[in-house]
Amino acid sequence: MSMNNQGRPSAPAETAAVATHETFTGNKALQMEEPLLFEIGRTDICGVDLDEPEDFAPALGGHARTAELDLPALSEPETMRHFVRLSSKNYAIDAGLYPLGSCTMKHNPRLNEKMARLPGFADIHPLQPLSTVPGAVDLIAELAHWLVTMTGMEAVAMSPKAGAHGELCGMMAIKAAHKAAGRDPKIVLVPESAHGTNPATAALLGYKVVAIDAREDGTVDTQAVKDKIAEHAGDIAGIMLTNPNTCGLFERDIIEIAEAIHAADGYFYCDGANFNAIVGKARPGDLGVDAMHINLHKTFSTPHGGGGPGSGPVVLSDRLAAFAPLPFLRKEGDGVTWVETEAELREGESPFGRMTAFHGQMGMYVRALAYMKSHGADGLRQASEDAVLNANYVRVGLQDLMSLPFGERWCMHEVLFDDTFLKDTGVTTLDFAKAMIDEGYHPMTMYFPLVVHGAMLIEPTESESRSALDLFIATMRDLVMSAQKGETDRFKGAPFHAPRARLDETRAARKPVLKWERPEPRKVQPEAAE
């Protein structure tokens, strides 16, 4: 079995809009076909010169390997070319507009990267004594100060490694606060438009999740919240709510919801995934929020994706500040002190435990603080305003052709369409998204949030220019009109110009290929025609 080089079209070949011509090499003009690293090079040579190893067989006993390793051997140029070719296939925010809703694929200023690579920050070892890195401690303390200031909260836990990790941290603080008060409530309310990690986090901690319906305008039904509180009186641990919510809308009744939760002795956890829309405009602490994680990548431009390293600090209200996990920073006059162990605690400090071995992601801290200081208070506020402006620019540019599930109301930093405009065209949301790839755009978020059928969530971010947005809007309009004219060949089977064709997702799910096997060697010298 070899690598699937041609893709597995889900539509018959005759529907393809673009004819394909196989080449001997698999390359398409200057777009190079790239096999796996294990499928190039030779196994009978070594890419580097190594001394003959000493006989260590006695130490291994009967465990010594008798077969060849079957590892590829490549020279340095061959290795370099392989990874450069792979990197050229990676679509990123530095390559083009990346309108992924709900994830904020924003530009990462190179200034931040330069600061993070300074040896004093980049070379710190996790086990290095804190006394040898006072500058790094000061930087973390300053970042923590600004996070608390911008959110209007009392304290911040810096160590969580990502948004979902931060959710767990915040909810563990809430659980600890209830325990300290002698309570053990079992119910957490979660709106049906929440991120999937919200109910998962609550369930992980043993809570029963009770869903809250959305109103027709896409926001949380406040009366439904009050009804659930009354139904589960005395057993409400809290609510997990996102604001702005996952439909790209601001929850205007958030203070009323917070007051209702507090009156029931519950806590208000806010999913801070969309904090980038309100920085400098509103402080979650003023809205009644008790805990909120902050995705540094979404709001403060640290790199996103790729498996990390991530960072999701959690800000806490005065009601929860005492329960922040170890390690934490304690203000000491003009300076700060790391509190590492329970032996160092003072009266009133009751951390629920420790979530990570070390203090967090230094590189992400440096990038985030560099972004804050280079923008300033007015610049951060401007970024939020521009993000909202750009999303509404896209909304207005497409609302006559694409369908808005909640009408032509102002959205926040992302705009949500549904698939009503594709009705009777034979083109699905997935087809439409795949056709965007042929046009050079990463697709928007599809089928989320689940409260909207065929959802298409677009977040242009604040860093896109008007000309870039105009081209994106024009492209989307062209695709919509093409679908409505019945040009289904453009969509079925797309993408046609990507390195890989569309995969058969049903076959991939039912007959997954879970084991790689070396393919048959390719004949380098073609046989002469008879």
C-alpha positions in Angstrom: 0.0 0.0 0.0 1.4 3.4 -0.9 0.6 7.0 -0.2 -2.5 8.2 -1.9 -1.1 10.6 -4.4 -4.2 11.3 -6.5 -6.8 11.7 -3.9 -10.1 9.9 -4.0 -12.7 12.1 -5.7 -16.2 11.8 -4.2 -17.8 12.7 -7.5 -17.5 10.8 -10.8 -14.5 11.8 -12.9 -16.6 13.1 -15.7 -17.9 15.9 -13.4 -14.5 17.3 -12.9 -14.3 20.9 -14.1 -10.6 20.8 -14.8 -9.0 18.0 -16.8 -6.1 16.3 -15.1 -3.0 15.0 -17.0 -0.8 12.6 -15.1 2.9 13.3 -15.3 5.7 10.8 -15.0 7.1 12.4 -11.9 3.7 13.2 -10.3 4.7 16.9 -10.4 2.3 19.5 -11.8 4.5 22.1 -13.6 6.6 23.6 -10.8 4.3 22.3 -8.1 6.3 19.4 -6.9 4.8 16.1 -5.8 6.1 15.2 -2.4 6.3 11.6 -1.1 6.8 10.8 2.6 10.3 11.0 4.0 10.3 7.2 4.2 9.6 6.9 0.5 12.6 8.9 -0.7 16.3 8.3 -0.3 17.9 4.8 0.0 17.9 2.4 2.8 21.3 0.9 2.0 23.3 4.0 2.6 23.8 6.5 5.4 23.3 10.3 5.0 26.2 11.1 7.3 29.6 9.5 8.1 29.5 7.7 11.4 32.2 5.8 13.2 31.8 2.0 13.3 30.0 1.3 16.6 31.5 -0.9 19.2 30.1 -4.3 19.8 27.4 -3.7 22.4 25.5 -6.9 21.7 26.4 -8.4 25.2 24.6 -5.5 26.9 21.4 -6.1 24.8 21.4 -9.9 25.3 18.8 -11.5 23.0 17.2 -8.1 22.2 19.7 -7.1 19.6 18.1 -6.2 16.3 18.8 -8.6 13.5 16.9 -7.0 10.6 17.7 -3.8 8.8 16.3 -0.6 10.3 14.6 0.3 7.0 15.2 4.0 7.6 15.7 6.5 4.8 19.1 7.8 4.2 19.3 11.3 2.6 22.0 13.8 2.0 21.6 17.2 3.5 20.4 18.8 0.2 17.8 16.0 -0.2 16.6 16.5 3.3 16.4 20.3 3.0 14.5 20.1 -0.3 11.9 17.7 1.2 11.1 20.0 4.1 11.1 23.1 2.0 8.7 21.5 -0.5 6.5 20.5 2.4 6.6 24.0 3.9 5.5 25.5 0.5 2.3 23.5 0.7 1.3 25.0 4.1 -1.3 27.6 3.8 -1.0 30.2 6.6 -2.0 33.7 7.6 1.3 34.9 6.1 0.2 33.5 2.7 -3.2 35.0 2.4 -6.6 35.9 4.0 -7.6 33.2 6.4 -11.3 33.8 7.2 -11.7 31.1 9.8 -14.5 32.0 12.1 -14.2 31.4 15.8 -10.4 30.9 15.8 -9.1 34.4 14.9 -6.2 33.6 12.5 -4.7 37.1 12.9 -1.4 38.5 11.7 1.5 37.9 14.1 3.8 41.0 14.0 7.5 40.1 13.4 8.4 42.4 16.2 6.9 40.0 18.6 8.9 37.1 17.1 12.1 39.2 17.4 11.5 39.9 21.1 10.7 36.2 21.9 14.0 35.1 20.3 16.1 37.3 22.6 18.5 34.9 24.3 17.4 36.1 27.8 13.9 34.8 27.1 14.5 32.0 24.5 17.2 30.2 26.4 15.5 29.9 29.8 15.3 26.3 31.0 12.2 25.2 32.9 14.3 24.0 35.8 16.4 27.1 36.0 16.2 28.8 39.5 13.9 31.8 39.5 16.6 33.8 41.2 18.6 33.7 37.9 15.8 35.1 35.7 14.3 38.1 37.5 13.7 39.9 34.2 11.5 37.0 33.0 9.5 37.1 36.3 9.0 40.8 35.9 7.8 40.4 32.4 5.2 37.7 33.5 4.1 40.0 36.3 3.6 42.9 34.0 1.7 40.8 31.5 -0.5 39.5 34.4 -1.1 43.1 35.5 -2.3 44.2 32.1 -4.5 41.1 31.8 -6.2 41.8 35.1 -6.5 45.5 34.2 -8.1 45.0 30.8 -10.6 42.4 32.2 -11.4 44.2 35.4 -10.6 41.2 37.5 -8.7 40.6 40.7 -6.2 37.8 39.9 -4.9 35.7 37.0 -3.6 32.1 36.8 -0.9 32.2 34.1 0.0 28.6 33.9 -2.8 27.0 31.8 -1.6 25.9 28.4 -4.6 26.6 26.2 -8.2 27.7 26.1 -9.7 24.4 27.0 -7.0 24.0 29.7 -8.0 27.4 31.0 -11.7 26.4 31.1 -10.7 23.5 33.3 -8.7 25.8 35.5 -11.6 28.3 35.9 -14.1 25.6 36.6 -11.8 23.9 39.1 -11.5 27.2 40.9 -15.4 27.4 41.0 -15.6 23.9 42.3 -13.0 24.7 45.0 -15.0 27.8 46.0 -18.2 25.8 46.5 -16.3 23.2 48.5 -14.8 25.9 50.7 -18.4 27.2 51.4 -19.5 23.7 52.3 -21.6 23.3 49.1 -21.6 20.6 46.4 -23.9 21.8 43.7 -24.2 19.5 40.6 -25.6 21.6 37.8 -23.8 23.8 35.2 -25.8 25.7 32.7 -24.4 25.9 29.2 -26.1 27.7 26.2 -26.7 25.5 23.2 -24.4 27.7 21.1 -21.4 27.2 23.3 -18.1 25.9 22.2 -18.0 22.1 22.5 -15.2 22.3 25.1 -17.6 24.0 27.6 -19.9 21.1 28.3 -17.0 18.7 28.0 -15.1 20.6 30.8 -18.1 20.7 33.1 -18.8 17.0 32.6 -15.1 16.2 33.2 -15.4 17.7 36.6 -18.5 15.6 37.4 -21.2 18.3 36.7 -24.4 17.6 35.0 -24.7 19.9 32.0 -28.1 21.6 31.4 -28.5 23.2 28.0 -30.0 26.7 27.6 -32.0 27.5 24.5 -31.2 30.4 22.2 -33.7 33.1 21.3 -34.7 33.7 17.7 -32.1 36.5 17.5 -29.3 34.1 18.4 -28.6 35.2 21.9 -29.1 33.4 25.2 -32.7 33.3 26.4 -32.5 35.1 29.8 -35.9 33.8 30.9 -34.7 30.2 30.1 -31.7 30.7 32.4 -34.0 31.9 35.2 -36.4 29.0 34.6 -33.5 26.5 34.8 -32.2 28.1 38.0 -35.7 27.8 39.5 -36.0 24.2 38.3 -32.7 23.3 40.0 -32.9 25.6 42.9 -30.0 25.1 45.4 -28.0 22.9 42.9 -26.6 25.5 40.5 -22.8 25.5 40.4 -22.6 28.1 37.6 -23.0 29.0 34.0 -20.5 28.8 31.1 -21.3 31.4 28.5 -19.4 33.0 25.7 -19.6 36.7 25.0 -19.5 37.8 22.2 -21.1 34.5 21.5 -20.4 31.9 18.8 -22.9 33.5 16.5 -20.8 36.6 16.4 -23.4 38.5 18.6 -23.0 40.4 21.8 -25.0 39.1 24.7 -26.8 42.3 25.7 -28.5 40.7 28.8 -25.2 39.4 30.3 -25.5 41.5 33.4 -29.0 40.3 34.1 -27.8 36.7 33.6 -24.9 37.2 35.9 -27.1 38.6 38.6 -29.4 35.7 38.4 -26.6 33.2 38.7 -25.0 35.0 41.6 -28.4 35.2 43.4 -28.5 31.4 43.1 -25.0 31.1 44.8 -23.5 30.1 41.4 -20.5 31.5 39.5 -20.3 32.9 36.1 -17.6 31.4 33.8 -17.1 33.3 30.6 -15.5 31.6 27.6 -13.0 34.3 26.6 -12.4 33.0 23.1 -13.9 36.1 21.6 -12.3 38.7 24.0 -10.5 40.2 20.9 -13.8 41.8 19.9 -14.2 43.9 23.1 -10.8 44.7 24.4 -10.7 48.4 25.4 -14.5 48.5 25.0 -15.9 46.4 27.9 -14.4 44.7 30.9 -15.8 41.2 31.7 -15.4 41.9 35.4 -17.8 44.8 35.1 -20.3 42.5 33.5 -20.4 40.1 36.4 -17.9 37.5 35.1 -16.1 35.4 37.8 -13.6 33.5 35.7 -12.5 33.7 32.0 -9.7 32.2 30.0 -7.9 34.4 27.6 -6.5 32.8 24.4 -3.3 34.8 23.9 -3.2 33.8 20.3 -6.7 35.2 19.5 -6.5 38.5 21.3 -2.8 39.3 21.6 -1.4 37.8 18.3 0.7 34.9 19.5 1.0 32.1 16.9 -2.0 29.8 16.6 -2.3 26.2 15.8 0.3 23.6 15.0 0.0 21.9 18.3 1.4 24.6 20.5 3.0 25.7 22.6 -0.2 27.5 23.6 -1.2 29.7 26.5 -4.5 30.3 28.2 -4.3 32.5 31.3 -7.4 32.6 33.4 -8.5 35.8 35.1 -10.5 35.5 38.3 -12.9 37.8 40.2 -12.4 38.7 43.9 -14.9 35.9 44.7 -12.5 33.3 43.2 -9.0 34.9 43.4 -8.0 32.9 46.6 -8.5 29.7 44.7 -6.0 30.3 41.8 -3.8 27.3 41.3 -0.1 27.1 42.2 2.3 28.6 41.2 1.0 32.2 41.3 2.5 35.6 41.7 1.9 37.5 44.9 2.3 41.3 44.9 5.0 42.3 47.4 5.3 46.1 47.7 6.8 47.3 44.4 7.7 43.7 43.4 6.2 40.3 43.1 7.0 36.9 44.5 6.3 33.5 43.0 4.4 31.3 45.4 5.4 27.7 44.5 4.2 25.5 47.3 1.4 25.3 49.9 4.1 25.9 52.6 4.4 29.4 51.3 0.7 30.3 51.5 -0.7 33.0 53.6 -4.0 33.2 55.4 -6.9 33.4 52.9 -5.0 31.8 50.1 -6.5 28.4 49.1 -5.3 27.3 45.7 -7.1 24.2 44.4 -3.8 22.6 43.5 -1.4 22.7 40.6 -2.2 22.2 36.9 1.3 22.3 35.3 4.8 21.5 36.3 6.2 24.9 35.4 5.1 28.5 35.1 3.8 28.7 31.6 5.0 29.4 28.0 7.6 32.1 28.2 7.7 32.6 24.4 4.0 33.3 24.3 4.2 35.7 27.3 6.9 37.7 25.5 4.9 37.9 22.3 1.7 38.9 24.0 3.3 41.7 26.0 5.2 43.0 23.0 1.9 43.2 21.1 0.3 45.1 24.0 3.1 47.6 24.5 3.6 48.2 20.8 -0.2 49.0 20.4 -0.9 50.8 23.6 -4.3 51.2 25.1 -5.6 53.2 22.1 -4.2 50.7 19.7 -5.7 47.7 21.4 -9.1 49.5 21.4 -8.6 50.3 17.7 -7.8 46.7 16.9 -11.2 45.6 18.4 -13.1 48.3 16.6 -11.4 47.4 13.3 -12.1 43.7 13.8 -15.8 44.5 14.2 -15.8 47.0 11.3 -14.2 44.4 8.9 -16.7 41.7 9.9 -19.6 44.1 9.2 -18.0 45.2 5.9 -18.1 41.5 4.8 -21.6 41.2 6.1 -22.9 44.2 4.1 -20.9 43.2 1.0 -22.6 39.7 0.9 -26.0 40.1 2.6 -27.9 40.6 -0.7 -26.6 37.2 -2.0 -25.9 35.1 1.1 -28.4 34.5 3.9 -28.1 35.8 7.4 -29.9 33.6 10.0 -30.5 36.5 12.4 -31.3 39.2 10.0 -29.2 42.3 9.0 -28.2 43.2 12.5 -24.7 44.3 13.5 -22.4 41.5 14.2 -19.2 41.6 16.3 -15.8 40.4 15.0 -17.3 37.6 12.9 -20.3 37.3 10.6 -22.5 34.2 10.4 -24.3 33.0 7.3 -26.4 29.9 6.7 -26.9 27.8 3.6 -30.4 29.0 2.7 -28.9 30.8 -0.3 -27.8 27.4 -1.7 -31.3 25.9 -1.6 -32.1 24.0 -4.7 -28.7 24.6 -6.3 -27.4 21.1 -5.7 -24.4 22.7 -3.9 -23.8 22.0 -0.3 -21.9 24.0 2.3 -19.0 21.6 2.0 -19.0 22.0 -1.8 -18.9 25.7 -1.5 -16.1 25.7 1.1 -14.0 23.3 -1.1 -14.5 25.6 -4.1 -13.0 28.5 -2.0 -9.7 26.5 -1.9 -9.5 26.6 -5.7 -9.9 30.4 -5.4 -6.9 30.6 -3.0 -8.8 31.0 0.3 -8.8 28.8 3.3 -12.5 27.9 4.0 -14.4 29.6 6.7 -15.6 27.6 9.7 -18.4 25.3 8.5 -21.4 23.8 10.3 -20.6 25.7 13.5 -22.4 26.9 15.6 -24.7 24.0 15.5 -27.8 26.2 16.2 -27.6 27.3 12.5 -28.2 24.9 9.6 -25.3 24.9 7.2 -23.4 27.6 9.2 -20.6 29.5 7.5 -18.7 31.6 10.1 -16.3 34.2 8.7 -13.8 36.2 10.8 -11.7 38.5 8.6 -9.8 40.0 11.7 -8.7 43.6 12.0 -5.4 43.2 10.1 -6.9 42.8 6.6 -6.9 45.8 4.3 -10.0 47.1 2.5 -8.6 45.9 -0.9 -8.1 42.4 0.5 -11.6 42.4 1.8 -13.0 43.7 -1.5 -11.3 40.8 -3.4 -12.6 38.3 -0.9 -16.1 39.6 -1.1 -15.9 39.7 -4.9 -14.8 36.1 -4.9 -17.5 35.0 -2.6 -20.1 36.8 -4.8 -18.8 35.1 -7.9 -19.0 31.7 -6.2 -22.6 32.3 -5.0 -23.8 33.5 -8.4 -22.1 30.5 -10.0 -23.9 28.1 -7.7 -27.2 29.8 -8.3 -26.7 29.6 -12.1 -26.4 25.8 -11.8 -22.6 25.5 -12.4 -22.3 22.6 -10.1 -19.3 21.2 -11.9 -17.3 24.0 -10.3 -18.2 22.7 -6.8 -18.7 19.0 -7.0 -15.3 17.3 -6.5 -13.6 20.6 -5.7 -10.8 21.5 -5.0 -9.3 20.8 -8.4 -6.2 22.9 -8.1 -5.0 21.8 -4.7 -2.1 19.3 -4.2 -4.7 16.8 -3.1 -8.2 16.3 -4.5 -11.2 16.0 -2.3 -11.1 12.9 -0.2 -14.0 10.4 0.1 -14.8 11.2 3.7 -17.2 8.3 4.0 -14.6 5.8 2.8 -12.0 7.4 5.0 -14.2 6.9 8.0 -15.4 3.4 7.2 -12.2 2.1 5.8 -9.4 4.1 7.4 -5.8 3.4 6.4 -4.1 3.1 9.8 -0.8 1.4 8.7 1.8 2.7 6.3 3.5 0.1 4.1 6.4 0.8 1.8 5.2 1.2 -1.8 6.8 -0.8 -4.7 9.9 0.9 -6.0 9.2 3.2 -9.0 10.9 2.3 -12.2 13.3 5.2 -12.8 14.1 4.2 -16.4 10.9 3.8 -18.5 10.8 0.9 -20.8 11.1 1.7 -24.5 8.0 1.5 -26.5 7.8 -1.4 -28.8 
